[in-house]
């Protein structure tokens, strides 16, 4: 009996030791794969060291509320070593709490601050921390271009369905602005006595004319509106097609058959327009400023079908700036990942942007329609392949027309009423038109409506109706 008990005790001891050995090996394996896997950092969140200071500083500055009418920034002007508030238009004071009287509503620029609240709501996802030695070299994974950013941009277009990117080369630029002249240069013939005629359809984005004339290349020249060339036998054109158009937000196509076409699709995203089908141009420009709202990052890209054109654009960018900032590419990479991950969710940036711009457009449209003094461009609901339904208009801009003869200069009429707009002549159009940006802050848009009400209130009869907008 005693021998049997001894044997059982010995067996139990061996079993316990074996179990402990197995557990120890499992623990060691977990430690190995947790701390040595290339897919994970070598320290846990609780062990962060050099990122703590940067994170604490960023959060401390972001917590400065500026009364909800401004923002403080890490690189902002300091007062006693503390970042100060940068106030929205018409607000002043150390905390932006004072509203200026008789301040003009500035709706001139297309500054996309309407998306700022989105990134504030998703602060953790949008945050980017980079080491001091991040991408110090001139080159990155593909000379001057991040391969992973390229891959994610292509994935984004496929997910949104707004562009066909297969079989096309991709270049990065310092905003889409840099890519405008790069493509004009690349599409113009070399060593010819007949330079390419750069044209666009009225109303057109002013930068096309301004850049072409500024750079004054030997192989191209600005020749104005497409209308005067429709019946011409000339074929040596570089035609800009902005779709949706800036300033009237209409979907457009080429007017001159056989011309080299640069499609500017800065606004061809679901928050600005319905996406009826994917764009498939030979040269297509996009920009992050209108995708995510990060205009200050200065990042754009272009898809190019022809290899020779791609090589010329690449050479232009190399000699001009040696490619887009590597730090910027890292930041944009994070934003694109966030946007991709949230497609179709409650945090979809396109849903957020669409709802905000649709409401702004509806409020402004109702106000303008309450009077015969002004009119807006005609935009209709349209089926969108992204939202998979018919969606209302949500334009980036209002293309306003003054209908009365005495209001010959519409921008001037608005200026006298306390509204700074961008006059029609800038876009090759007449003074009867002016552009109002719907892209800026909520403060800015509310100020626009406030200033616009007296302009449409031309009689006592409609004053009560107007007060509800």
LUMTI-796630 format. One record per residue (C-alpha): x, y, z; residue number from 1. Coordinates in Angstrom, 3 decimals, padded with zeros to 6 digits, always signed. Layout:
BEGIN
+----------+----------+----------+-----+
|       xx |       yy |       zz |   i |
+----------+----------+----------+-----+
|        X |        Y |        Z | NUM |
...
+----------+----------+----------+-----+
//
This chain:
BEGIN
+----------+----------+----------+-----+
|       xx |       yy |       zz |   i |
+----------+----------+----------+-----+
| +000.000 | +000.000 | +000.000 |   1 |
| +002.860 | +002.343 | +000.974 |   2 |
| +004.706 | +001.560 | -002.289 |   3 |
| +001.579 | +002.302 | -004.341 |   4 |
| +001.167 | +005.675 | -002.570 |   5 |
| +004.822 | +006.489 | -003.221 |   6 |
| +004.435 | +005.697 | -006.913 |   7 |
| +001.302 | +007.902 | -007.173 |   8 |
| +003.044 | +010.776 | -005.380 |   9 |
| +006.045 | +010.524 | -007.666 |  10 |
| +003.776 | +010.482 | -010.724 |  11 |
| +001.937 | +013.564 | -009.487 |  12 |
| +005.225 | +015.411 | -008.970 |  13 |
| +006.322 | +014.554 | -012.493 |  14 |
| +002.942 | +015.705 | -013.847 |  15 |
| +003.202 | +019.032 | -012.019 |  16 |
| +006.778 | +019.575 | -013.227 |  17 |
| +005.768 | +018.680 | -016.790 |  18 |
| +002.834 | +021.105 | -016.665 |  19 |
| +005.060 | +023.881 | -015.336 |  20 |
| +007.564 | +023.186 | -018.132 |  21 |
| +004.828 | +023.444 | -020.765 |  22 |
| +003.531 | +026.688 | -019.269 |  23 |
| +007.045 | +028.143 | -019.125 |  24 |
| +007.644 | +027.296 | -022.780 |  25 |
| +004.315 | +028.836 | -023.786 |  26 |
| +005.237 | +031.983 | -021.851 |  27 |
| +008.644 | +032.189 | -023.509 |  28 |
| +007.127 | +031.666 | -026.958 |  29 |
| +004.604 | +034.431 | -026.314 |  30 |
| +007.397 | +036.727 | -025.186 |  31 |
| +009.394 | +035.912 | -028.295 |  32 |
| +006.586 | +036.594 | -030.766 |  33 |
| +005.255 | +039.597 | -028.859 |  34 |
| +008.552 | +041.418 | -028.571 |  35 |
| +010.495 | +040.232 | -031.590 |  36 |
| +007.864 | +040.089 | -034.335 |  37 |
| +008.694 | +042.615 | -037.093 |  38 |
| +005.024 | +043.589 | -037.251 |  39 |
| +005.043 | +045.056 | -033.727 |  40 |
| +007.127 | +047.714 | -031.973 |  41 |
| +009.691 | +046.593 | -029.415 |  42 |
| +007.905 | +048.299 | -026.530 |  43 |
| +004.334 | +048.394 | -025.315 |  44 |
| +002.233 | +051.529 | -024.955 |  45 |
| +003.037 | +051.718 | -021.247 |  46 |
| +006.757 | +051.716 | -022.059 |  47 |
| +006.747 | +054.639 | -024.512 |  48 |
| +009.761 | +056.877 | -024.002 |  49 |
| +010.753 | +059.528 | -026.556 |  50 |
| +007.205 | +059.897 | -027.981 |  51 |
| +005.714 | +060.887 | -024.646 |  52 |
| +006.865 | +064.489 | -024.762 |  53 |
| +005.647 | +065.017 | -028.325 |  54 |
| +002.283 | +063.417 | -027.575 |  55 |
| +001.825 | +065.423 | -024.378 |  56 |
| +002.672 | +068.667 | -026.168 |  57 |
| +000.285 | +067.936 | -029.049 |  58 |
| -002.583 | +067.060 | -026.725 |  59 |
| -001.976 | +070.089 | -024.492 |  60 |
| -002.136 | +072.453 | -027.469 |  61 |
| -005.170 | +070.688 | -028.964 |  62 |
| -006.980 | +071.117 | -025.636 |  63 |
| -006.861 | +074.929 | -025.947 |  64 |
| -010.468 | +075.595 | -026.989 |  65 |
| -010.169 | +079.197 | -028.268 |  66 |
| -013.894 | +079.504 | -027.430 |  67 |
| -014.682 | +077.287 | -030.398 |  68 |
| -013.870 | +080.146 | -032.780 |  69 |
| -010.220 | +079.414 | -033.471 |  70 |
| -007.390 | +076.933 | -033.034 |  71 |
| -004.017 | +076.767 | -031.301 |  72 |
| -001.117 | +074.989 | -032.988 |  73 |
| +002.161 | +073.485 | -031.813 |  74 |
| +004.045 | +075.794 | -034.199 |  75 |
| +001.864 | +078.833 | -033.446 |  76 |
| +003.019 | +082.180 | -032.092 |  77 |
| +004.025 | +081.888 | -028.434 |  78 |
| +003.017 | +084.112 | -025.533 |  79 |
| +005.011 | +083.320 | -022.380 |  80 |
| +006.018 | +080.059 | -024.056 |  81 |
| +002.397 | +079.090 | -024.536 |  82 |
| +000.842 | +078.772 | -028.030 |  83 |
| -001.750 | +081.447 | -028.704 |  84 |
| -005.104 | +081.124 | -030.437 |  85 |
| -005.412 | +081.820 | -034.151 |  86 |
| -008.962 | +083.120 | -034.551 |  87 |
| -011.504 | +082.455 | -037.271 |  88 |
| -012.518 | +085.352 | -039.505 |  89 |
| -014.343 | +088.106 | -037.582 |  90 |
| -013.244 | +086.853 | -034.133 |  91 |
| -010.503 | +088.381 | -031.982 |  92 |
| -009.174 | +088.230 | -028.422 |  93 |
| -006.746 | +085.960 | -026.629 |  94 |
| -009.403 | +083.214 | -026.644 |  95 |
| -011.212 | +084.291 | -029.854 |  96 |
| -014.347 | +085.129 | -027.868 |  97 |
| -014.932 | +088.622 | -029.268 |  98 |
| -017.022 | +088.932 | -032.445 |  99 |
| -016.089 | +091.986 | -034.490 | 100 |
| -018.905 | +094.249 | -035.569 | 101 |
| -019.111 | +095.250 | -039.238 | 102 |
| -016.742 | +092.451 | -040.226 | 103 |
| -016.936 | +091.145 | -043.793 | 104 |
| -017.683 | +087.491 | -044.545 | 105 |
| -014.662 | +086.212 | -046.487 | 106 |
| -015.795 | +083.504 | -048.919 | 107 |
| -013.064 | +084.078 | -051.490 | 108 |
| -010.759 | +081.108 | -051.029 | 109 |
| -011.432 | +077.362 | -051.231 | 110 |
| -009.818 | +076.648 | -047.856 | 111 |
| -011.381 | +073.238 | -046.948 | 112 |
| -011.821 | +073.827 | -043.217 | 113 |
| -015.315 | +072.283 | -043.313 | 114 |
| -013.510 | +068.945 | -042.702 | 115 |
| -011.648 | +070.152 | -039.612 | 116 |
| -014.393 | +068.909 | -037.221 | 117 |
| -014.102 | +065.434 | -038.744 | 118 |
| -010.453 | +065.099 | -037.762 | 119 |
| -011.145 | +066.575 | -034.327 | 120 |
| -013.769 | +063.869 | -033.787 | 121 |
| -011.214 | +061.237 | -034.832 | 122 |
| -008.164 | +062.725 | -033.156 | 123 |
| -006.501 | +059.431 | -032.237 | 124 |
| -006.802 | +057.971 | -035.729 | 125 |
| -005.494 | +061.086 | -037.440 | 126 |
| -002.515 | +061.643 | -035.128 | 127 |
| +000.945 | +061.151 | -036.623 | 128 |
| +004.199 | +060.890 | -034.634 | 129 |
| +007.510 | +060.777 | -036.519 | 130 |
| +011.008 | +060.255 | -035.195 | 131 |
| +013.646 | +062.935 | -035.601 | 132 |
| +015.515 | +060.698 | -038.028 | 133 |
| +012.473 | +059.770 | -040.112 | 134 |
| +013.218 | +059.759 | -043.886 | 135 |
| +016.282 | +061.979 | -043.702 | 136 |
| +017.494 | +060.755 | -047.085 | 137 |
| +016.563 | +062.368 | -050.403 | 138 |
| +015.168 | +059.025 | -051.541 | 139 |
| +012.471 | +056.729 | -050.191 | 140 |
| +011.104 | +053.302 | -051.168 | 141 |
| +010.743 | +054.291 | -054.829 | 142 |
| +013.303 | +057.036 | -055.372 | 143 |
| +011.206 | +060.095 | -054.385 | 144 |
| +007.926 | +058.265 | -053.838 | 145 |
| +006.509 | +056.076 | -051.054 | 146 |
| +005.413 | +052.775 | -052.561 | 147 |
| +002.951 | +052.083 | -049.749 | 148 |
| +001.338 | +055.487 | -050.198 | 149 |
| +001.011 | +054.772 | -053.931 | 150 |
| -000.587 | +051.394 | -053.182 | 151 |
| -003.061 | +052.922 | -050.743 | 152 |
| -004.005 | +055.743 | -053.126 | 153 |
| -004.802 | +053.164 | -055.793 | 154 |
| -006.821 | +051.161 | -053.253 | 155 |
| -008.730 | +054.310 | -052.283 | 156 |
| -009.728 | +055.106 | -055.863 | 157 |
| -010.852 | +051.511 | -056.356 | 158 |
| -012.927 | +051.607 | -053.148 | 159 |
| -014.540 | +054.947 | -054.006 | 160 |
| -014.973 | +054.083 | -057.689 | 161 |
| -013.994 | +057.536 | -058.947 | 162 |
| -011.007 | +056.640 | -061.151 | 163 |
| -009.554 | +053.771 | -063.146 | 164 |
| -005.891 | +053.535 | -062.195 | 165 |
| -004.843 | +050.210 | -063.724 | 166 |
| -002.323 | +050.592 | -066.518 | 167 |
| -001.446 | +054.145 | -065.473 | 168 |
| +001.691 | +055.608 | -063.917 | 169 |
| +001.466 | +057.697 | -060.750 | 170 |
| +003.407 | +060.839 | -059.819 | 171 |
| +003.354 | +062.917 | -056.627 | 172 |
| +003.504 | +066.701 | -056.568 | 173 |
| +003.653 | +069.579 | -054.117 | 174 |
| -000.083 | +070.001 | -054.264 | 175 |
| -001.947 | +069.655 | -057.536 | 176 |
| -000.687 | +073.169 | -058.276 | 177 |
| +002.779 | +071.898 | -059.165 | 178 |
| +001.328 | +069.231 | -061.442 | 179 |
| -000.594 | +071.726 | -063.597 | 180 |
| +002.463 | +073.147 | -065.338 | 181 |
| +004.310 | +069.834 | -065.173 | 182 |
| +001.635 | +068.279 | -067.391 | 183 |
| +001.413 | +071.301 | -069.696 | 184 |
| +005.174 | +071.028 | -070.217 | 185 |
| +005.012 | +067.249 | -070.751 | 186 |
| +002.127 | +067.382 | -073.253 | 187 |
| +003.567 | +070.219 | -075.343 | 188 |
| +005.615 | +069.341 | -078.459 | 189 |
| +009.346 | +069.998 | -078.344 | 190 |
| +011.439 | +071.874 | -080.888 | 191 |
| +008.516 | +073.163 | -082.922 | 192 |
| +007.756 | +076.531 | -084.454 | 193 |
| +004.102 | +076.126 | -083.411 | 194 |
| +003.756 | +076.008 | -079.600 | 195 |
| +000.840 | +074.189 | -078.020 | 196 |
| -002.254 | +076.277 | -077.282 | 197 |
| -003.339 | +075.891 | -073.662 | 198 |
| -007.103 | +076.360 | -073.342 | 199 |
| -010.038 | +075.802 | -070.972 | 200 |
| -013.812 | +076.230 | -071.088 | 201 |
| -015.348 | +079.289 | -069.391 | 202 |
| -015.761 | +079.517 | -066.456 | 203 |
| -012.349 | +077.982 | -065.750 | 204 |
| -010.024 | +077.695 | -062.764 | 205 |
| -007.783 | +080.825 | -062.910 | 206 |
| -004.569 | +078.955 | -062.093 | 207 |
| -004.423 | +077.426 | -065.594 | 208 |
| -004.094 | +080.845 | -067.221 | 209 |
| -001.952 | +082.385 | -064.481 | 210 |
| +000.619 | +079.571 | -064.402 | 211 |
| +000.878 | +079.221 | -068.172 | 212 |
| +001.542 | +082.938 | -068.558 | 213 |
| +003.914 | +083.062 | -065.588 | 214 |
| +006.190 | +080.236 | -066.774 | 215 |
| +006.038 | +081.543 | -070.350 | 216 |
| +007.403 | +078.339 | -071.903 | 217 |
| +008.725 | +078.215 | -075.460 | 218 |
| +006.611 | +075.175 | -076.299 | 219 |
| +003.217 | +076.391 | -075.068 | 220 |
| +001.149 | +079.564 | -074.648 | 221 |
| -002.205 | +080.520 | -073.159 | 222 |
| -004.885 | +080.853 | -075.835 | 223 |
| -007.959 | +081.371 | -073.667 | 224 |
| -011.404 | +079.827 | -074.002 | 225 |
| -012.180 | +076.690 | -075.981 | 226 |
| -015.223 | +078.412 | -077.549 | 227 |
| -013.146 | +080.399 | -080.027 | 228 |
| -011.338 | +077.264 | -081.241 | 229 |
| -014.253 | +074.881 | -081.804 | 230 |
| -014.320 | +075.366 | -085.578 | 231 |
| -010.566 | +075.685 | -085.971 | 232 |
| -008.446 | +073.281 | -088.026 | 233 |
| -005.713 | +073.551 | -085.434 | 234 |
| -005.088 | +070.385 | -083.419 | 235 |
| -002.130 | +071.301 | -081.259 | 236 |
| -004.020 | +071.998 | -078.020 | 237 |
| -003.556 | +071.229 | -074.341 | 238 |
| -007.069 | +071.417 | -072.926 | 239 |
| -007.883 | +071.651 | -069.229 | 240 |
| -011.116 | +069.960 | -068.176 | 241 |
| -012.115 | +070.505 | -064.549 | 242 |
| -014.740 | +068.014 | -063.428 | 243 |
| -016.533 | +068.888 | -061.241 | 244 |
| -015.811 | +072.365 | -062.497 | 245 |
| -014.431 | +075.169 | -060.390 | 246 |
| -016.410 | +077.477 | -059.997 | 247 |
| -019.836 | +076.101 | -061.056 | 248 |
| -019.331 | +072.477 | -059.861 | 249 |
| -020.776 | +070.882 | -063.016 | 250 |
| -019.429 | +067.598 | -064.373 | 251 |
| -017.608 | +068.396 | -067.619 | 252 |
| -015.843 | +066.738 | -070.537 | 253 |
| -013.474 | +067.735 | -073.319 | 254 |
| -014.748 | +070.229 | -075.891 | 255 |
| -011.975 | +070.074 | -078.502 | 256 |
| -011.685 | +066.649 | -080.096 | 257 |
| -008.187 | +065.357 | -080.674 | 258 |
| -006.550 | +067.640 | -078.149 | 259 |
| -004.266 | +066.587 | -075.321 | 260 |
| -006.498 | +066.751 | -072.251 | 261 |
| -005.591 | +067.309 | -068.603 | 262 |
| -008.500 | +066.256 | -066.382 | 263 |
| -008.473 | +068.108 | -063.083 | 264 |
| -010.523 | +065.921 | -060.723 | 265 |
| -009.740 | +067.769 | -057.493 | 266 |
| -013.439 | +067.718 | -056.546 | 267 |
| -014.356 | +064.302 | -057.950 | 268 |
| -015.021 | +062.803 | -054.531 | 269 |
| -018.372 | +061.760 | -052.998 | 270 |
| -018.578 | +064.656 | -050.533 | 271 |
| -018.666 | +067.179 | -053.436 | 272 |
| -020.489 | +065.379 | -056.236 | 273 |
| -022.266 | +062.240 | -057.287 | 274 |
| -019.872 | +059.671 | -058.797 | 275 |
| -021.736 | +058.353 | -061.865 | 276 |
| -018.756 | +056.364 | -063.146 | 277 |
| -014.991 | +056.119 | -062.667 | 278 |
| -012.892 | +058.692 | -064.542 | 279 |
| -010.546 | +057.208 | -067.136 | 280 |
| -008.576 | +060.079 | -068.636 | 281 |
| -005.029 | +059.775 | -069.977 | 282 |
| -003.874 | +062.479 | -067.539 | 283 |
| -005.831 | +062.981 | -064.296 | 284 |
| -004.972 | +065.263 | -061.365 | 285 |
| -006.136 | +064.817 | -057.754 | 286 |
| -005.261 | +066.626 | -054.530 | 287 |
| -005.352 | +065.768 | -050.832 | 288 |
| -006.620 | +069.255 | -049.968 | 289 |
| -010.073 | +068.389 | -051.277 | 290 |
| -009.939 | +064.707 | -050.288 | 291 |
| -009.139 | +065.028 | -046.578 | 292 |
| -009.037 | +068.814 | -046.141 | 293 |
| -005.274 | +068.978 | -045.496 | 294 |
| -004.544 | +071.847 | -047.878 | 295 |
| -001.527 | +072.941 | -045.838 | 296 |
| +000.225 | +069.620 | -046.451 | 297 |
| +000.605 | +070.570 | -050.142 | 298 |
| +000.238 | +067.152 | -051.710 | 299 |
| -001.279 | +066.101 | -055.021 | 300 |
| -000.974 | +063.255 | -057.483 | 301 |
| -001.598 | +062.508 | -061.137 | 302 |
| -002.292 | +059.338 | -063.075 | 303 |
| -000.662 | +059.283 | -066.507 | 304 |
| -001.267 | +056.669 | -069.193 | 305 |
| +001.524 | +057.452 | -071.679 | 306 |
| +005.021 | +056.418 | -070.581 | 307 |
| +006.762 | +059.262 | -072.434 | 308 |
| +004.508 | +061.851 | -070.792 | 309 |
| +005.133 | +060.189 | -067.419 | 310 |
| +008.903 | +060.374 | -067.920 | 311 |
| +008.742 | +064.056 | -068.847 | 312 |
| +006.615 | +064.864 | -065.806 | 313 |
| +008.989 | +062.874 | -063.575 | 314 |
| +011.975 | +064.804 | -064.915 | 315 |
| +010.153 | +068.104 | -064.403 | 316 |
| +009.397 | +067.216 | -060.768 | 317 |
| +012.942 | +066.017 | -060.116 | 318 |
| +014.557 | +069.214 | -061.381 | 319 |
| +011.852 | +071.414 | -059.871 | 320 |
| +011.643 | +070.065 | -056.317 | 321 |
| +013.114 | +066.539 | -056.139 | 322 |
| +009.667 | +065.192 | -055.366 | 323 |
| +007.052 | +065.780 | -052.690 | 324 |
| +008.171 | +066.112 | -049.057 | 325 |
| +008.866 | +062.726 | -047.465 | 326 |
| +007.368 | +063.927 | -044.164 | 327 |
| +004.232 | +064.988 | -046.023 | 328 |
| +003.992 | +061.601 | -047.709 | 329 |
| +004.132 | +059.878 | -044.313 | 330 |
| +001.380 | +062.103 | -042.980 | 331 |
| -000.837 | +061.603 | -046.033 | 332 |
| -000.245 | +057.853 | -045.836 | 333 |
| -001.881 | +057.844 | -042.410 | 334 |
| -004.885 | +059.903 | -043.559 | 335 |
| -005.501 | +057.671 | -046.563 | 336 |
| -005.358 | +054.591 | -044.316 | 337 |
| -007.942 | +056.151 | -041.985 | 338 |
| -010.245 | +057.107 | -044.858 | 339 |
| -010.001 | +053.621 | -046.362 | 340 |
| -010.667 | +051.902 | -043.039 | 341 |
| -013.792 | +053.990 | -042.349 | 342 |
| -015.498 | +053.698 | -045.762 | 343 |
| -019.108 | +052.692 | -045.223 | 344 |
| -018.913 | +053.120 | -041.436 | 345 |
| -020.355 | +055.790 | -039.159 | 346 |
| -016.980 | +057.550 | -039.451 | 347 |
| -016.996 | +057.760 | -043.264 | 348 |
| -015.387 | +061.093 | -044.198 | 349 |
| -017.362 | +061.231 | -047.452 | 350 |
| -020.664 | +060.872 | -045.597 | 351 |
| -019.568 | +063.525 | -043.115 | 352 |
| -018.477 | +065.988 | -045.806 | 353 |
| -021.517 | +065.357 | -047.993 | 354 |
| -023.978 | +066.019 | -045.164 | 355 |
| -022.261 | +069.248 | -044.153 | 356 |
| -022.032 | +070.678 | -047.681 | 357 |
| -025.552 | +069.563 | -048.627 | 358 |
| -027.008 | +071.438 | -045.653 | 359 |
| -024.971 | +074.543 | -046.475 | 360 |
| -026.090 | +074.448 | -050.097 | 361 |
| -029.744 | +073.985 | -049.167 | 362 |
| -029.696 | +076.904 | -046.734 | 363 |
| -027.966 | +079.244 | -049.181 | 364 |
| -030.163 | +078.112 | -052.069 | 365 |
| -033.337 | +078.805 | -050.071 | 366 |
| -032.069 | +082.271 | -049.201 | 367 |
| -031.110 | +083.144 | -052.779 | 368 |
| -034.393 | +081.774 | -054.146 | 369 |
| -036.363 | +084.071 | -051.838 | 370 |
| -035.424 | +086.990 | -054.092 | 371 |
| -035.254 | +087.620 | -057.831 | 372 |
| -032.116 | +089.725 | -057.413 | 373 |
| -029.744 | +086.727 | -057.517 | 374 |
| -029.600 | +083.235 | -058.967 | 375 |
| -027.390 | +080.161 | -058.561 | 376 |
| -026.110 | +077.444 | -060.892 | 377 |
| -028.624 | +074.679 | -061.551 | 378 |
| -027.630 | +071.407 | -059.873 | 379 |
| -029.899 | +068.363 | -059.763 | 380 |
| -029.987 | +065.200 | -057.653 | 381 |
| -028.039 | +062.406 | -059.331 | 382 |
| -027.341 | +058.721 | -058.794 | 383 |
| -024.029 | +058.086 | -057.048 | 384 |
| -022.280 | +054.736 | -057.357 | 385 |
| -020.469 | +055.319 | -054.058 | 386 |
| -023.579 | +055.910 | -051.932 | 387 |
| -025.605 | +053.588 | -054.187 | 388 |
| -028.536 | +055.984 | -054.302 | 389 |
| -029.713 | +059.263 | -055.792 | 390 |
| -028.108 | +062.020 | -053.762 | 391 |
| -028.736 | +065.756 | -053.458 | 392 |
| -026.195 | +068.343 | -054.639 | 393 |
| -023.394 | +069.267 | -052.220 | 394 |
| -021.181 | +071.658 | -054.213 | 395 |
| -017.952 | +073.209 | -053.020 | 396 |
| -018.933 | +076.603 | -054.442 | 397 |
| -021.951 | +078.741 | -055.233 | 398 |
| -021.689 | +080.382 | -058.676 | 399 |
| -023.817 | +083.450 | -058.044 | 400 |
| -025.322 | +085.674 | -060.726 | 401 |
| -026.650 | +089.200 | -060.164 | 402 |
| -029.824 | +089.417 | -062.248 | 403 |
| -030.498 | +093.179 | -062.096 | 404 |
| -028.937 | +095.478 | -064.701 | 405 |
| -027.892 | +097.959 | -062.053 | 406 |
| -025.868 | +095.219 | -060.350 | 407 |
| -023.410 | +094.997 | -063.224 | 408 |
| -020.449 | +094.015 | -061.025 | 409 |
| -021.717 | +091.239 | -058.765 | 410 |
| -018.534 | +090.957 | -056.701 | 411 |
| -018.691 | +094.683 | -056.016 | 412 |
| -022.364 | +094.443 | -055.010 | 413 |
| -021.477 | +091.777 | -052.462 | 414 |
| -018.421 | +093.690 | -051.277 | 415 |
| -020.631 | +096.679 | -050.420 | 416 |
| -022.833 | +094.274 | -048.486 | 417 |
| -019.908 | +092.928 | -046.473 | 418 |
| -019.124 | +089.775 | -048.472 | 419 |
| -015.710 | +089.136 | -050.037 | 420 |
| -016.141 | +086.838 | -053.047 | 421 |
| -014.144 | +085.975 | -056.181 | 422 |
| -015.390 | +087.894 | -059.228 | 423 |
| -016.387 | +086.242 | -062.485 | 424 |
| -013.645 | +087.838 | -064.581 | 425 |
| -011.087 | +085.745 | -062.681 | 426 |
| -012.704 | +082.699 | -064.279 | 427 |
| -012.867 | +084.177 | -067.778 | 428 |
| -016.553 | +084.995 | -067.269 | 429 |
| -018.458 | +088.279 | -066.949 | 430 |
| -018.757 | +090.628 | -063.983 | 431 |
| -022.367 | +089.481 | -063.549 | 432 |
| -021.023 | +086.391 | -061.814 | 433 |
| -019.058 | +085.804 | -058.645 | 434 |
| -017.981 | +082.714 | -056.694 | 435 |
| -018.845 | +082.006 | -053.052 | 436 |
| -016.842 | +079.337 | -051.229 | 437 |
| -018.851 | +076.913 | -049.103 | 438 |
| -015.739 | +075.126 | -047.839 | 439 |
| -014.604 | +077.207 | -044.906 | 440 |
| -015.488 | +077.127 | -041.180 | 441 |
| -018.998 | +077.062 | -039.736 | 442 |
| -018.357 | +080.568 | -038.379 | 443 |
| -017.510 | +081.729 | -041.870 | 444 |
| -020.620 | +080.204 | -043.444 | 445 |
| -022.949 | +081.619 | -040.787 | 446 |
| -021.420 | +085.058 | -041.344 | 447 |
| -022.065 | +084.671 | -045.100 | 448 |
| -025.771 | +084.011 | -044.495 | 449 |
| -025.987 | +086.893 | -042.027 | 450 |
| -024.484 | +089.333 | -044.547 | 451 |
| -026.492 | +087.974 | -047.453 | 452 |
| -029.928 | +088.391 | -045.859 | 453 |
| -030.072 | +092.215 | -046.229 | 454 |
| -029.033 | +091.900 | -049.892 | 455 |
| -032.025 | +089.746 | -050.765 | 456 |
| -034.419 | +091.575 | -048.445 | 457 |
| -035.383 | +094.140 | -051.065 | 458 |
| -038.948 | +094.562 | -049.753 | 459 |
| -040.776 | +094.391 | -046.461 | 460 |
| -042.835 | +091.458 | -047.739 | 461 |
| -040.029 | +088.930 | -047.731 | 462 |
| -038.157 | +090.118 | -044.628 | 463 |
| -040.018 | +087.776 | -042.268 | 464 |
| -039.436 | +084.844 | -044.610 | 465 |
| -035.723 | +085.558 | -044.863 | 466 |
| -035.219 | +085.754 | -041.090 | 467 |
| -035.727 | +081.993 | -040.801 | 468 |
| -032.631 | +081.028 | -042.825 | 469 |
+----------+----------+----------+-----+
//
